[in-house]
Structures are given as C-alpha cells and as structure tokens.
C-alpha cells in the first residue's frame, strides 16, 4: 500500500470511527422519531432521506427540501445531532491538521512526489549522491549540456539550494542518506534510463557503501566515486568501481605536469574545465626549493609530485608525529614569519599552503609574499564560498578540490574518450602540446571548448551508416557546417579510435568506418549541428553533394510533376 495512504488510514482510524458513529446515531434517531405530515398524520423518514438530511445539516450547509415541518421531538434530536456532528468534525479536522504536521507523513509525501518525478523522466539520467560544492558544480555543468540528473543529499539546506538553482533542466532532489539502498532504488538505480551513479558525499565510508550497493543491485551500471584516502580508494577498486577520483593525487599530478611540460598542463586545463568559461593562462612553476605548509593527505600528494620532478620541498607541519612527517620537518603552522624564515622562505622559489583551514592558508601566502615577493604561490581552497577572497589574493594556482572532481567526472560522463586522449597526450612532447593548444584557441576563441565523443552506430549516426554502406565518407565532410557548406564547423578532431587502434589528431582525409569513435572539441553549438547532419539523411546528403532533396511525400510528389 502507498505510504501516504497507509499513514492516513492508520492515523485517521479513530476520527473516522467517531464520524461514522456520530452520523449513524443521528440518522438512526431521525428514522425512529416520528413526525407529522401536512394533514397531521404521523410519518417516518426513510434511511436515505435521513442520511441526506444529516449530511447537509452536519456540514453546516443549511436546511432545505424538508417535506414537512419538524415536531419538537425532531427539532430536539436535530440539536443533539448538530452538536454531536460538529464535535466529531472538529476532532477529525484536528487530527488531519496534526497529521499534516507530522514528520513521518510529510516525509512520506515528499518521497512519493520524488518517486513520481523519477518515473516521469523519459530521458537518460545520472544519480548524483551529494550536493555540496562538487555536486552543485557537476549538476550545473550537466544541466548546461541538457543532461538529466537526480540528486540525493542528507542535508536539507542543500536540497533547498537545489530548488533555488536556476538550471536549464529540472533536477529532482531528495533529502536522504544516499548510502541506504532503498533511497538509491527510489532514485532510479534499477531504471533502464539510469546511466550511472556518482558518489560525491563528504564521507568516504558513505561513498564506499554507495559504490558497493550500486554494483550489487545493478552491476553493469557505471559508478564514479570520490575518495580522499588510499585505503578507501583501494577498497572501491577491489569490487569494480569504474572510476575513482582522489582530488589530492590529481592536483599533485597536475602540478608535476606543469613543472615538466607547461604546454601539456595547459592542454589538460582547457579540455577538462567547465565549458563556456574563460580559458586559463599557461603556468610556469619554477624549479628550485619549495616550502610546503601542511603534511596531510594534500601535502603528501604534492610532496610526492615535487620529488618525482627533482624539486626540493621543505615541510612545515604543526604535528609531525601525527602526520608521519619523517626527516627534516619545521614544526609550526606556517602563518608565523619566524617559521617561514626557519624553512628558508627567503631563498625559496615557491610555496604551497595546503592546510585544511582557508584562513590559515591565506595567512601563510600573505606572510610569505611579504618575506619573498617573487614566490610562486599555490594555496588549497577548502570552501567554495571563499572564492572572492582567494581571487583577491593574487595566487598563481589554487587547488579547489570541488572543481577538480567536478571537471574530472564531467569528462568521464560527457566524453568517454577524453581520459584516453589525455593519457596518450602525456607521452607527447611539450612542443606538440603547444601546437595543439594554438589550434584549439584558433577554433574556440577565449572560452573553454565543448568536448564530445561521437560513435558511428545506428543510435548516434544512422544517416552516416546508411551512406557508408554505399560510398566512402571522409572526416572533413562530416565536419562541414550545414549553414555554410563550404565552411567547416568550429571544431577540431582530437582522436580517432578504430578497434584497438587510436590515432591522435586525425586528418580530414581519413575515411570513416562503421563503429569508429571520434573525440572532438569545439565551440558551443558545433556538436548539435554535427549530430543533426549525421542523424538526418537529407542534411547529410546536402553536406556531401550540395543537393537539396525535398523531404516528405507531398514535396516529392510535387517535384515529380515538374
């Protein structure tokens, strides 16, 4: 039985019985008490007429349609019936108001509305568990691309924030613990339209349970999880979690990449950032001695990355024993000038403020800047609402884990070939990366490009597959602009995958084959125009031959008569 109906019937059992008893007593009295007709003869109401009279009398609608005037006995019983029914209704209405305020009933109503909204979704969607800084960034980015999402978060304030978000598509939200299997099922875990689960809560154990539940209840479903400790990360990987994101390791890896190959780092930044935002400037971190404040999970990841590039890092840590800081370690927070001077800030080339406190991190970089104005400054930002003060600090690089996680997940969900491309791009030279960055900026301008994956199959490119069965089609031909056939779309092919073979930056004269997977980046709108051409046979024919053939039987019949 539906929860709302069940709770209503259970809570309203006594009031309903009281109402039934009051009506029964009133009706029975009106039937038994005799009246007189217009000629003075005795008469009795039938049960139907008595129930009819009591119904409009008890609801205070008024009197009418009474065939004969009441006797004093009937009027007396009517008075009794009035007070009896009014008391019964007051009792019932009070119970109804109490029920409407009852947390369990309100919860049941919300869950019923949420489940109904999930059933009404006819497009593919992702379940996003956690709507904090990371979840809100991801949902907003998915919404801009027209991709549906369903949100579960245990914090009611975050669900309220979701309702106030100005999103391009409707996003259902439920205030609940996403690690409970019943709520994941309610959110559509078993639905054929569910395309994946993303666990972004701030609790590693909850993310682990979400991943386990998702894999047990729907094993083929892709699961992407956030993990900030190595133990949880290994545990998630042990039972087949598809993608695990550790923001600290990711940032440390990116910082090492910037030291080793600035062009490749810039390429990574451009292709993984949220689309339609300004392009970032290239970074050139200096080689030399660095000062690292904070040796927690973030500090360890950065220190490992710096060491792999042969960069010396002096560590400042308030509690070396707890964090496992071995060897030379300056004891302190780094917010004091004497601690920074003891770490050798005067002859350092860079500083990393990596504590879990935003105020301390800002204090560290500001104090260090006064002691050594030429420092390359890196700081960890823990809270999204501190964006303005971190921007005002004039830092060279800010580690915002929410943005790192959201950008990584967005790449996984919207462009499955992008991680493979980035992995192969790391093996290329810095000069190769610089040339590709120049080509991207020439195509997309000053904004972060859209990145998308195209698979040549019946679902994504039916018109192209039909044409390939009869003739060859080349990559440059499908990149033509349907609005100006002689011009190419503002996009750039990044990779072609054919079976086990991959080709970076394929040429326009490459002949396409069924089953090919292509990775593109380009301006907003280029993807939609390309998809329309590959799906619509008439549009594709126009791009390939320049022929405009009328569509529909009426236009074909008119042309045949000409």
C-alpha positions as CSV (number, residue, x, y, z in Angstrom):
1,X,0.0,0.0,0.0
2,X,1.2,3.5,-0.7
3,X,2.9,5.0,2.3
4,X,0.8,8.2,2.3
5,X,-2.5,6.3,2.2
6,X,-1.3,3.8,4.8
7,X,-0.3,6.6,7.2
8,X,-3.5,8.5,6.6
9,X,-5.7,5.4,7.3
10,X,-3.7,4.5,10.3
11,X,-3.7,7.9,11.9
12,X,-7.3,8.7,10.9
13,X,-8.8,5.4,12.1
14,X,-10.2,6.8,15.3
15,X,-11.6,10.0,13.8
16,X,-13.2,8.1,11.0
17,X,-14.9,5.8,13.5
18,X,-16.1,8.7,15.5
19,X,-17.6,10.4,12.4
20,X,-19.3,7.1,11.4
21,X,-20.7,6.7,14.8
22,X,-22.0,10.3,15.0
23,X,-23.6,10.0,11.6
24,X,-25.1,6.6,12.4
25,X,-26.6,7.8,15.7
26,X,-28.0,11.0,14.1
27,X,-29.5,9.1,11.1
28,X,-31.0,6.4,13.4
29,X,-32.6,9.0,15.6
30,X,-34.2,10.8,12.6
31,X,-35.6,7.5,11.4
32,X,-37.1,6.4,14.7
33,X,-38.5,9.7,15.9
34,X,-41.9,10.2,14.2
35,X,-43.1,13.4,12.6
36,X,-46.4,14.6,11.2
37,X,-47.4,15.4,7.6
38,X,-49.4,18.4,6.4
39,X,-52.6,16.7,7.3
40,X,-51.5,15.8,10.8
41,X,-50.9,12.2,10.2
42,X,-47.7,10.5,11.7
43,X,-44.9,9.7,9.2
44,X,-41.3,8.4,9.5
45,X,-38.2,9.4,7.5
46,X,-36.6,6.6,5.5
47,X,-32.8,5.9,5.9
48,X,-32.0,7.6,2.6
49,X,-33.8,10.8,3.4
50,X,-32.5,10.8,7.0
51,X,-28.9,10.4,5.7
52,X,-29.5,13.1,3.2
53,X,-30.7,15.5,5.9
54,X,-27.9,14.7,8.3
55,X,-25.3,15.1,5.6
56,X,-26.1,18.7,4.8
57,X,-27.0,19.5,8.4
58,X,-23.7,18.1,9.8
59,X,-21.6,20.1,7.2
60,X,-23.4,23.3,8.2
61,X,-24.6,23.9,4.6
62,X,-28.2,24.7,5.8
63,X,-31.7,23.3,5.7
64,X,-33.9,22.7,2.7
65,X,-36.1,20.2,0.9
66,X,-37.8,19.1,4.1
67,X,-41.3,17.9,3.2
68,X,-42.9,18.7,6.5
69,X,-42.2,20.9,9.5
70,X,-40.4,19.1,12.3
71,X,-42.1,18.3,15.6
72,X,-40.5,19.4,18.9
73,X,-39.0,15.9,19.3
74,X,-37.4,16.0,15.8
75,X,-36.1,19.5,16.5
76,X,-34.6,18.4,19.8
77,X,-32.9,15.5,18.1
78,X,-31.6,17.8,15.4
79,X,-30.0,19.9,18.1
80,X,-28.3,16.9,19.5
81,X,-27.2,15.8,16.0
82,X,-25.8,19.2,15.3
83,X,-23.5,19.4,18.4
84,X,-22.6,15.7,18.0
85,X,-21.5,16.0,14.4
86,X,-19.7,19.4,14.9
87,X,-17.7,17.9,17.8
88,X,-16.9,14.8,15.6
89,X,-15.8,17.0,12.7
90,X,-13.6,19.2,15.0
91,X,-12.0,16.1,16.3
92,X,-11.4,14.8,12.7
93,X,-10.1,18.1,11.4
94,X,-7.7,18.5,14.3
95,X,-6.4,15.0,13.6
96,X,-5.9,15.9,10.0
97,X,-4.0,19.1,10.8
98,X,-1.9,17.1,13.2
99,X,-1.2,14.5,10.6
100,X,-0.2,17.2,8.0
101,X,2.4,18.4,10.5
102,X,3.7,15.0,11.4
103,X,7.3,14.5,10.2
104,X,6.7,10.9,9.1
105,X,3.7,11.9,6.9
106,X,5.5,14.9,5.4
107,X,8.4,12.6,4.7
108,X,6.1,10.1,3.0
109,X,4.6,12.8,0.8
110,X,8.0,14.1,-0.2
111,X,9.2,10.6,-1.1
112,X,6.1,9.9,-3.0
113,X,6.5,13.1,-5.1
114,X,10.2,12.3,-5.6
115,X,9.5,8.7,-6.8
116,X,6.7,10.0,-9.1
117,X,9.1,12.6,-10.7
118,X,11.6,9.8,-11.3
119,X,9.0,7.7,-13.1
120,X,8.1,10.6,-15.3
121,X,11.7,11.0,-16.5
122,X,11.9,9.8,-20.1
123,X,15.5,10.8,-20.8
124,X,18.7,9.2,-19.6
125,X,19.9,10.5,-16.2
126,X,22.6,10.2,-13.7
127,X,22.2,9.7,-9.9
128,X,24.4,12.3,-8.1
129,X,24.8,11.5,-4.4
130,X,25.9,14.6,-2.6
131,X,25.0,18.2,-3.5
132,X,27.8,20.1,-1.8
133,X,30.3,22.3,-3.7
134,X,31.3,19.4,-6.0
135,X,27.8,18.1,-6.6
136,X,26.4,21.6,-7.4
137,X,29.2,22.3,-9.9
138,X,28.6,18.9,-11.6
139,X,24.9,19.2,-11.8
140,X,25.1,22.7,-13.2
141,X,27.5,21.6,-15.9
142,X,25.4,18.6,-16.8
143,X,22.3,20.9,-17.0
144,X,24.1,23.2,-19.4
145,X,24.6,20.2,-21.7
146,X,20.9,19.2,-21.4
147,X,21.8,16.0,-19.4
148,X,19.4,15.0,-16.7
149,X,20.5,14.3,-13.1
150,X,18.8,13.1,-9.9
151,X,20.2,14.4,-6.6
152,X,20.3,12.7,-3.1
153,X,21.8,14.6,-0.1
154,X,21.2,14.2,3.6
155,X,21.5,18.0,4.3
156,X,18.0,19.7,3.9
157,X,19.7,23.1,3.3
158,X,21.4,21.7,0.2
159,X,18.2,20.3,-1.2
160,X,16.6,23.7,-0.7
161,X,19.6,25.2,-2.6
162,X,18.9,22.8,-5.4
163,X,15.3,24.0,-5.7
164,X,16.5,27.6,-5.9
165,X,19.1,26.8,-8.6
166,X,18.4,28.3,-12.0
167,X,19.1,25.2,-14.0
168,X,18.3,24.6,-17.7
169,X,16.6,21.2,-16.9
170,X,14.5,20.1,-14.0
171,X,16.6,18.2,-11.4
172,X,14.6,16.1,-8.8
173,X,16.1,16.1,-5.3
174,X,15.6,14.1,-2.2
175,X,16.8,14.8,1.4
176,X,18.0,11.3,2.4
177,X,21.1,9.2,3.2
178,X,22.3,8.0,-0.2
179,X,24.1,5.1,1.3
180,X,20.8,3.5,2.1
181,X,19.9,1.1,-0.7
182,X,16.1,1.9,-0.5
183,X,16.8,5.6,-1.4
184,X,19.1,4.6,-4.3
185,X,16.4,2.4,-5.7
186,X,13.8,5.1,-5.2
187,X,16.2,7.4,-7.2
188,X,16.1,5.1,-10.2
189,X,19.1,2.8,-9.6
190,X,17.3,-0.1,-11.3
191,X,15.7,2.1,-14.1
192,X,16.6,1.3,-17.7
193,X,17.2,5.1,-18.2
194,X,19.8,5.4,-15.4
195,X,23.2,5.9,-17.0
196,X,25.4,5.9,-13.9
197,X,25.9,6.7,-10.2
198,X,28.2,9.5,-8.9
199,X,29.1,9.3,-5.2
200,X,30.3,12.8,-4.1
201,X,29.4,12.9,-0.4
202,X,32.0,14.3,2.1
203,X,32.2,10.9,3.8
204,X,34.5,8.3,2.3
205,X,32.6,5.5,4.0
206,X,29.3,6.6,2.6
207,X,30.8,6.8,-0.9
208,X,32.2,3.3,-0.4
209,X,28.8,2.0,0.6
210,X,27.1,3.7,-2.3
211,X,29.5,2.1,-4.7
212,X,29.0,-1.4,-3.2
213,X,25.2,-1.0,-3.2
214,X,25.2,0.2,-6.9
215,X,27.4,-2.7,-8.0
216,X,25.4,-5.3,-6.2
217,X,22.0,-4.1,-7.3
218,X,23.0,-3.1,-10.9
219,X,26.4,-4.4,-11.8
220,X,26.6,-3.1,-15.4
221,X,25.9,0.4,-14.3
222,X,29.0,2.7,-14.3
223,X,29.9,4.0,-10.8
224,X,32.1,7.0,-10.3
225,X,33.3,7.8,-6.7
226,X,35.2,10.4,-4.8
227,X,37.8,9.1,-2.4
228,X,40.3,11.0,-0.3
229,X,42.1,8.2,1.5
230,X,44.2,5.5,-0.1
231,X,42.5,2.7,1.9
232,X,39.0,3.6,0.7
233,X,40.3,4.1,-2.8
234,X,41.8,0.6,-2.9
235,X,38.6,-0.9,-1.4
236,X,36.5,0.7,-4.1
237,X,38.8,-0.6,-6.8
238,X,38.6,-4.1,-5.4
239,X,35.0,-4.7,-6.4
240,X,34.9,-3.0,-9.8
241,X,34.2,0.7,-9.2
242,X,34.6,2.2,-12.7
243,X,36.4,5.4,-11.9
244,X,37.8,6.7,-8.6
245,X,38.8,10.3,-8.1
246,X,41.3,11.4,-5.5
247,X,41.5,15.2,-5.8
248,X,44.7,15.5,-3.9
249,X,46.5,13.0,-6.1
250,X,45.0,14.6,-9.2
251,X,46.2,18.1,-8.2
252,X,49.7,16.8,-7.3
253,X,49.9,15.1,-10.6
254,X,48.8,18.3,-12.5
255,X,51.4,20.4,-10.6
256,X,54.1,17.9,-11.5
257,X,52.9,18.1,-15.1
258,X,53.1,21.9,-15.1
259,X,56.7,21.7,-13.9
260,X,57.6,19.1,-16.5
261,X,55.5,20.2,-19.5
262,X,53.6,23.5,-19.2
263,X,52.0,23.1,-22.6
264,X,50.6,19.7,-21.8
265,X,49.3,21.0,-18.5
266,X,47.5,23.9,-20.3
267,X,46.0,21.3,-22.7
268,X,44.7,19.4,-19.7
269,X,43.2,22.5,-18.2
270,X,41.5,23.6,-21.3
271,X,39.9,20.2,-22.2
272,X,38.8,19.3,-18.6
273,X,37.4,22.7,-17.4
274,X,33.7,23.5,-17.4
275,X,32.6,24.6,-20.9
276,X,31.8,28.2,-21.7
277,X,34.1,29.6,-19.0
278,X,37.2,31.7,-19.8
279,X,40.4,29.9,-20.8
280,X,43.1,29.7,-18.2
281,X,46.5,31.2,-18.8
282,X,49.6,29.0,-19.0
283,X,51.6,28.2,-15.8
284,X,55.3,28.1,-15.5
285,X,56.2,26.9,-12.0
286,X,59.9,27.4,-11.3
287,X,62.4,24.7,-10.4
288,X,64.2,25.2,-7.1
289,X,63.4,25.0,-3.4
290,X,59.8,25.0,-2.4
291,X,58.2,25.4,1.0
292,X,55.2,23.1,1.7
293,X,52.9,24.0,4.7
294,X,50.8,21.1,5.9
295,X,51.7,17.4,5.5
296,X,48.2,15.9,5.5
297,X,46.7,14.0,2.5
298,X,47.1,17.0,0.2
299,X,50.7,17.8,1.4
300,X,51.8,14.2,0.9
301,X,50.4,14.1,-2.7
302,X,52.1,17.4,-3.6
303,X,55.4,16.4,-2.0
304,X,55.4,13.2,-3.9
305,X,54.8,15.0,-7.2
306,X,57.5,17.6,-6.5
307,X,60.0,14.9,-5.6
308,X,59.3,13.0,-8.9
309,X,60.3,16.1,-10.7
310,X,63.5,16.5,-8.7
311,X,62.2,19.5,-6.8
312,X,63.3,20.0,-3.2
313,X,60.5,20.6,-0.7
314,X,60.9,21.8,2.9
315,X,57.9,20.8,5.0
316,X,56.2,22.9,7.7
317,X,53.9,20.8,9.9
318,X,52.2,21.6,13.3
319,X,52.0,17.9,14.3
320,X,54.8,16.0,12.6
321,X,54.2,12.8,14.6
322,X,50.5,12.5,13.8
323,X,51.0,13.2,10.0
324,X,54.1,10.9,9.8
325,X,56.5,13.7,8.7
326,X,59.9,12.0,8.7
327,X,63.3,13.6,8.2
328,X,63.7,17.3,8.4
329,X,60.4,19.0,9.2
330,X,59.9,22.5,10.6
331,X,57.4,22.5,13.4
332,X,54.7,25.2,13.1
333,X,51.7,26.2,11.1
334,X,53.5,28.5,8.6
335,X,51.4,31.5,9.5
336,X,54.2,32.9,11.5
337,X,57.1,34.7,9.9
338,X,59.8,33.0,12.1
339,X,58.5,29.6,11.0
340,X,58.7,30.5,7.3
341,X,62.2,32.0,7.8
342,X,63.3,28.8,9.5
343,X,62.1,26.8,6.5
344,X,64.2,29.1,4.2
345,X,61.5,31.1,2.6
346,X,64.0,33.8,1.7
347,X,65.7,31.7,-1.0
348,X,62.7,29.6,-2.0
349,X,61.0,29.8,-5.4
350,X,57.6,28.6,-4.5
351,X,55.2,28.0,-1.5
352,X,52.3,25.6,-1.1
353,X,49.7,26.5,1.6
354,X,48.0,23.1,2.0
355,X,46.3,23.0,5.4
356,X,42.6,22.2,5.8
357,X,41.8,25.8,7.0
358,X,41.2,28.5,4.4
359,X,42.1,31.4,6.8
360,X,45.4,29.8,7.7
361,X,46.2,29.1,4.0
362,X,45.6,32.8,3.1
363,X,47.6,33.9,6.1
364,X,50.5,31.7,5.0
365,X,50.7,33.0,1.5
366,X,50.3,36.6,2.5
367,X,53.1,36.4,5.1
368,X,55.3,34.5,2.7
369,X,54.7,37.2,0.0
370,X,55.9,39.9,2.3
371,X,59.1,38.0,3.1
372,X,59.7,37.0,-0.6
373,X,57.6,38.8,-3.2
374,X,58.9,36.7,-6.1
375,X,57.4,33.4,-4.8
376,X,55.2,31.2,-7.0
377,X,52.2,30.8,-4.7
378,X,49.9,27.8,-4.5
379,X,47.1,27.5,-2.0
380,X,44.4,25.0,-1.1
381,X,40.9,26.3,-1.0
382,X,38.5,24.2,1.1
383,X,35.3,26.1,0.9
384,X,33.6,27.3,-2.3
385,X,32.1,30.4,-0.7
386,X,35.7,31.8,-0.2
387,X,36.2,32.2,-4.0
388,X,36.2,36.0,-3.8
389,X,39.0,36.3,-1.2
390,X,41.1,33.7,-2.9
391,X,40.8,35.6,-6.2
392,X,41.7,38.8,-4.4
393,X,44.9,37.2,-3.0
394,X,46.5,37.1,-6.5
395,X,47.7,33.5,-6.2
396,X,49.4,31.7,-9.1
397,X,47.5,28.5,-8.6
398,X,44.5,27.5,-6.4
399,X,43.7,23.9,-5.5
400,X,39.9,23.7,-5.3
401,X,39.1,20.0,-4.9
402,X,35.4,20.5,-5.8
403,X,36.3,21.9,-9.2
404,X,38.9,19.2,-9.8
405,X,36.4,16.4,-9.0
406,X,33.6,18.0,-11.0
407,X,35.8,18.6,-14.1
408,X,37.1,15.0,-13.9
409,X,33.7,13.5,-13.6
410,X,32.2,15.7,-16.3
411,X,34.9,14.5,-18.7
412,X,34.1,10.9,-17.8
413,X,30.3,11.3,-18.4
414,X,30.3,13.5,-21.5
415,X,33.4,12.5,-23.4
416,X,34.4,8.9,-22.5
417,X,37.4,9.1,-25.0
418,X,38.9,12.1,-23.3
419,X,40.7,10.3,-20.5
420,X,42.3,8.0,-23.1
421,X,43.3,11.0,-25.2
422,X,44.9,12.8,-22.2
423,X,46.8,9.7,-21.2
424,X,48.3,9.5,-24.7
425,X,48.9,13.2,-24.8
426,X,51.2,12.9,-21.8
427,X,53.5,10.8,-23.9
428,X,53.9,13.6,-26.5
429,X,56.3,16.4,-26.4
430,X,55.7,19.9,-24.9
431,X,56.1,21.3,-28.4
432,X,53.3,19.0,-29.7
433,X,51.1,20.2,-26.9
434,X,51.8,23.9,-27.6
435,X,50.9,23.4,-31.2
436,X,47.6,21.7,-30.3
437,X,46.8,24.4,-27.8
438,X,47.3,27.1,-30.5
439,X,45.0,25.2,-32.9
440,X,42.3,24.9,-30.2
441,X,42.4,28.6,-29.3
442,X,42.2,29.5,-33.0
443,X,39.0,27.4,-33.3
444,X,37.3,28.2,-30.0
445,X,38.5,31.7,-29.1
446,X,38.8,32.7,-25.5
447,X,36.3,30.3,-24.0
448,X,36.7,26.7,-22.8
449,X,35.6,24.4,-25.6
450,X,32.9,21.7,-25.5
451,X,34.3,18.2,-25.7
452,X,32.3,15.3,-27.0
453,X,32.6,11.7,-28.2
454,X,30.8,10.5,-31.3
455,X,30.3,6.8,-32.0
456,X,29.4,5.9,-35.6
457,X,26.5,3.5,-34.9
458,X,22.8,3.3,-35.6
459,X,21.9,5.2,-32.4
460,X,24.2,8.3,-32.9
461,X,24.8,8.4,-36.7
462,X,22.1,6.4,-38.6
463,X,22.2,8.6,-41.7
464,X,26.0,8.3,-41.9
465,X,25.9,4.5,-41.6
466,X,23.4,4.3,-44.4
467,X,25.7,6.3,-46.6
468,X,28.8,4.3,-45.7
469,X,27.1,1.2,-46.9
470,X,27.1,2.7,-50.4
471,X,30.1,5.1,-50.6
472,X,33.1,6.4,-48.7
473,X,32.7,9.4,-46.4
474,X,35.7,11.3,-45.0
475,X,36.2,13.0,-41.7
476,X,36.3,16.5,-43.3
477,X,33.0,16.0,-44.9
478,X,31.1,15.4,-41.7
479,X,32.8,18.5,-40.2
480,X,31.1,20.8,-42.7
481,X,28.7,23.5,-41.4
482,X,25.1,22.8,-42.5
483,X,24.5,26.6,-42.6
484,X,27.5,27.2,-44.9
485,X,28.5,24.1,-46.7
486,X,31.8,25.5,-47.9
487,X,33.0,26.2,-44.3
488,X,34.0,23.8,-41.6
489,X,32.4,23.7,-38.2
490,X,34.3,25.5,-35.4
491,X,35.6,22.2,-34.0
492,X,38.8,20.1,-34.0
493,X,39.1,16.3,-34.1
494,X,41.3,15.1,-31.3
495,X,41.3,11.4,-31.6
496,X,40.0,8.5,-33.7
497,X,39.6,5.1,-32.2
498,X,39.0,2.1,-34.5
499,X,39.0,-1.2,-32.7
500,X,42.2,-1.3,-30.7
501,X,43.9,1.3,-32.8
502,X,43.9,5.0,-31.9
503,X,45.1,8.0,-33.9
504,X,45.7,11.4,-32.4
505,X,44.6,14.5,-34.4
506,X,43.3,12.6,-37.4
507,X,43.5,14.3,-40.8
508,X,40.4,15.4,-42.6
509,X,41.0,12.9,-45.5
510,X,40.6,9.9,-43.2
511,X,37.9,7.6,-44.5
512,X,35.3,6.8,-41.8
513,X,34.1,3.3,-40.9
514,X,31.2,1.9,-39.0
515,X,32.0,1.6,-35.3
516,X,34.6,4.3,-35.3
517,X,34.7,6.5,-32.2
518,X,35.7,10.2,-32.6
519,X,36.7,12.8,-30.0
520,X,36.1,16.4,-30.8
521,X,36.4,19.8,-29.2
522,X,34.8,23.0,-30.4
523,X,32.6,26.0,-29.9
524,X,29.1,25.8,-28.4
525,X,26.6,24.6,-30.9
526,X,29.1,22.7,-33.1
527,X,28.2,19.4,-31.6
528,X,24.5,19.8,-32.1
529,X,24.9,20.8,-35.8
530,X,27.2,17.8,-36.4
531,X,24.8,15.4,-34.7
532,X,21.9,16.8,-36.8
533,X,23.8,16.1,-40.0
534,X,24.7,12.5,-39.0
535,X,21.2,11.7,-38.0
536,X,19.2,13.4,-40.8
537,X,19.8,11.8,-44.3
538,X,18.7,14.9,-46.2
539,X,21.1,17.2,-44.3
540,X,24.0,14.8,-44.7
541,X,23.3,14.5,-48.4
542,X,23.4,18.2,-48.7
543,X,26.8,18.4,-47.0
544,X,28.2,15.6,-49.1
545,X,26.8,16.6,-52.5
546,X,25.3,20.0,-52.3
547,X,22.0,18.5,-53.4
548,X,18.8,19.7,-51.6
549,X,16.2,17.0,-52.0
550,X,12.7,17.8,-50.8
551,X,11.5,15.8,-47.8
552,X,8.1,14.3,-47.3
553,X,5.7,12.6,-49.8
554,X,3.9,15.9,-50.7
555,X,7.1,17.7,-51.7
556,X,8.4,14.6,-53.5
557,X,5.1,14.3,-55.4
558,X,5.2,18.0,-56.4
559,X,8.8,17.7,-57.6
560,X,8.0,14.5,-59.6
561,X,5.3,16.5,-61.5
562,X,7.8,19.2,-62.5
